[in-house]
């Protein structure tokens, strides 16, 4: 399932650390900022996929751990 802890990386040579999730969201927002930016409606399929492949399995792991601790 991968590492459940948020992963961080450096933003180029700036010395600024950002989460990979944050860095990956640069392409979404208001296309008036940059023409390649996807608006909310266009971005939703990508966010849905991210939730299904990342957030949902993490919730399932958390629930399984909770159930084990109750046993």
Secondary structure, DSSP 8 states (H G I E B T S, - for coil): ----S--EEE-TTS--EEEHHHHHTTTBS-TTT-TT-B-HHHHHHHHHHHIIIIIHHHHHHHHHHHHHHH-
